[in-house]
């Protein structure tokens, strides 16, 4: 190999090794971009956590509504206590699922109130189940409009569906 060629090759390799790395400005730009992306994504992420916690109440009330329908078919009246229903409910984020208006021959109303650690983070829920004069069951689940609002009871109706009072809205079933 030619000694001039060797010398030029070594010079080129030394220059390439000296150019490795990032400047401080390049690193600052990357950090700023990551910070902006995190600031945009964080509120959405926190909202998803709250909705996931609220799924506990919706699931529990749906199970209780269906259990009330079965109880009504077997006993000709809705259950008057949660202990009468053959279901268990999880209470990780909610204090309890309670039978609010004692069941009778036509309807029952239930609530799920957020636990003390989550009262400002997740919404409260209520549900109603009833049997119409035609023998058709209807059930509804209502959620409060904001996490700090007081739960309002769903109202069973003699028509095909219950009613969510003002301050709450219907949750899709």
C-alpha positions in Angstrom: 0.0 0.0 0.0 1.2 3.5 -0.8 2.4 5.4 2.3 0.6 8.6 1.0 -2.6 6.6 0.8 -2.2 5.2 4.3 -1.5 8.7 5.6 -4.7 10.2 3.9 -6.8 7.2 5.2 -5.6 7.7 8.8 -6.3 11.5 8.5 -9.9 10.8 7.2 -10.6 8.3 9.9 -9.4 10.7 12.6 -11.6 13.5 11.3 -14.7 11.2 11.3 -14.0 10.1 14.9 -13.8 13.8 15.9 -17.2 14.5 14.4 -19.1 11.9 16.5 -21.6 13.2 19.1 -24.3 15.9 19.4 -24.0 19.5 20.1 -25.7 21.0 23.1 -28.3 22.8 20.9 -29.3 19.6 19.2 -29.8 17.9 22.6 -31.9 20.9 23.8 -34.1 20.8 20.8 -34.8 17.1 21.3 -35.6 17.7 25.0 -38.0 20.5 24.1 -39.8 18.4 21.5 -40.2 15.5 23.9 -41.5 18.0 26.6 -44.1 19.4 24.2 -45.3 16.0 23.2 -45.5 14.9 26.8 -47.5 18.1 27.7 -50.0 17.3 24.9 -50.4 13.6 25.8 -50.5 13.8 29.6 -54.1 15.2 30.0 -55.5 12.6 27.6 -53.7 9.8 29.5 -55.1 11.0 32.8 -58.6 11.2 31.4 -58.3 7.6 30.2 -57.3 6.5 33.8 -60.5 8.1 35.2 -62.7 6.4 32.5 -61.1 3.1 33.3 -61.9 3.5 37.0 -65.5 4.5 36.1 -65.9 1.2 34.2 -66.1 -0.5 37.6 -69.3 1.3 38.5 -70.9 0.8 35.1 -70.1 -2.9 35.2 -71.4 -3.4 38.7 -74.6 -1.6 38.0 -75.2 -3.6 34.8 -74.7 -6.8 36.7 -77.0 -5.7 39.5 -79.7 -4.6 37.0 -79.6 -8.1 35.3 -79.6 -9.8 38.7 -82.7 -7.8 39.7 -84.4 -8.9 36.5 -83.7 -12.6 37.3 -84.8 -12.0 40.9 -88.1 -10.4 39.6 -88.8 -13.4 37.4 -88.3 -15.9 40.2 -89.9 -14.0 43.1 -92.5 -11.7 41.4 -90.9 -8.7 43.1 -87.5 -6.9 42.9 -85.0 -7.5 45.7 -85.3 -5.3 48.7 -81.6 -5.7 49.8 -78.4 -6.3 48.0 -77.8 -9.4 50.0 -80.9 -11.0 48.3 -79.1 -10.8 44.9 -76.8 -13.7 44.0 -74.0 -11.4 42.8 -70.9 -9.8 44.3 -69.6 -6.4 43.2 -66.0 -5.1 43.3 -65.4 -2.0 45.3 -61.9 -0.9 44.4 -62.7 2.7 43.3 -66.3 2.9 44.5 -67.4 2.8 48.2 -70.3 0.4 47.4 -73.1 -0.5 45.1 -76.2 0.1 47.1 -79.9 -0.6 46.6 -81.2 3.0 47.0 -84.9 2.7 46.6 -86.1 -0.7 48.0 -87.4 -2.9 45.3 -91.0 -3.5 44.9 -93.1 -5.3 42.3 -92.4 -2.8 39.6 -88.9 -1.3 40.0 -85.6 -0.9 41.9 -83.0 1.9 42.0 -79.2 1.5 42.7 -76.3 3.8 43.2 -72.5 3.6 43.0 -70.8 6.3 44.9 -67.0 7.0 44.4 -64.8 6.0 47.3 -63.4 8.8 49.5 -60.0 8.8 47.7 -61.6 9.3 44.3 -64.5 11.7 45.0 -63.0 14.5 42.9 -61.7 12.2 40.1 -64.5 9.9 39.1 -68.2 10.3 38.5 -71.0 8.8 40.6 -73.6 6.5 39.0 -77.2 5.4 39.5 -79.3 2.8 37.8 -82.9 1.8 37.6 -84.6 -1.4 36.5 -88.3 -1.9 36.0 -90.8 -4.2 34.4 -93.5 -2.6 32.3 -97.2 -3.7 32.4 -96.5 -5.5 29.1 -93.9 -7.6 31.0 -90.9 -6.1 29.3 -87.8 -5.2 31.5 -86.1 -1.9 31.0 -82.9 -0.8 32.7 -80.9 2.4 32.6 -77.6 3.6 34.0 -77.0 7.3 34.6 -73.8 9.1 35.4 -73.4 12.6 37.0 -72.3 15.4 34.6 -69.1 16.1 36.7 -67.0 14.2 39.3 -67.9 16.7 42.0 -71.7 16.5 41.4 -74.0 14.7 43.8 -75.5 11.5 42.5 -79.1 11.9 41.3 -81.2 8.8 41.2 -82.3 7.3 37.9 -86.1 7.1 37.7 -87.8 3.9 36.6 -90.5 4.6 34.0 -93.6 2.7 33.0 -92.6 3.2 29.4 -89.8 1.2 27.7 -86.9 3.0 29.4 -86.0 4.8 32.6 -85.2 8.5 32.9 -81.9 10.2 33.9 -82.8 13.4 35.8 -81.1 16.7 35.2 -77.5 16.8 36.4 -76.9 13.4 34.8 -76.8 11.6 31.5 -77.6 8.1 30.2 -74.7 5.7 29.8 -75.0 3.4 26.7 -75.7 -0.2 27.5 
